[in-house]
Amino acid sequence: MRKPIRSTLEELINENKKELLNDPSAIEKIEEKLDDRKAKEVYVSDSQEKE
């Protein structure tokens, strides 16, 4: 029995990038998550400065 061919981490990352670039809805979800995360960071840093 042959061993399955293993992909390197770099190959897997490149495959994922290609898939994401061809999927506009996935890109939109990622952008929303990044926007939310950035908004939370700004909110947290603003409230810490006020204290």
PLY file of the C-alpha trace (Angstrom):
ply
format ascii 1.0
element vertex 51
property float x
property float y
property float z
element edge 50
property int vertex1
property int vertex2
end_header
0.00 0.00 0.00
1.31 3.42 -0.93
1.53 6.27 1.52
-0.66 9.24 0.68
1.24 12.22 -0.63
1.50 14.89 2.04
1.31 18.53 1.12
3.62 20.98 2.77
2.19 23.76 4.90
3.14 26.29 2.24
1.25 24.33 -0.44
-1.85 24.14 1.76
-1.69 27.87 2.46
-1.39 28.66 -1.23
-4.36 26.41 -2.04
-6.46 28.18 0.60
-5.46 31.58 -0.75
-6.52 30.59 -4.28
-9.86 29.30 -3.01
-10.50 32.47 -1.01
-9.61 34.74 -3.90
-12.26 32.97 -5.99
-14.93 33.25 -3.27
-16.13 36.85 -2.79
-18.52 35.94 0.05
-15.67 34.41 2.05
-13.57 37.53 1.54
-16.47 39.67 2.72
-16.87 37.57 5.90
-13.16 37.89 6.66
-13.28 41.66 6.13
-16.27 41.96 8.49
-14.45 39.95 11.18
-11.36 42.14 10.81
-13.47 45.31 11.01
-15.22 44.03 14.15
-11.92 43.08 15.76
-10.40 46.48 14.95
-13.47 48.28 16.30
-13.19 46.34 19.57
-9.48 47.17 19.84
-10.21 50.87 19.38
-13.06 50.74 21.91
-10.91 48.94 24.48
-7.96 51.29 24.06
-10.27 54.36 24.25
-11.87 53.15 27.49
-8.49 52.37 29.03
-7.25 55.87 28.24
-10.27 57.43 29.99
-9.53 55.58 33.26
0 1
1 2
2 3
3 4
4 5
5 6
6 7
7 8
8 9
9 10
10 11
11 12
12 13
13 14
14 15
15 16
16 17
17 18
18 19
19 20
20 21
21 22
22 23
23 24
24 25
25 26
26 27
27 28
28 29
29 30
30 31
31 32
32 33
33 34
34 35
35 36
36 37
37 38
38 39
39 40
40 41
41 42
42 43
43 44
44 45
45 46
46 47
47 48
48 49
49 50
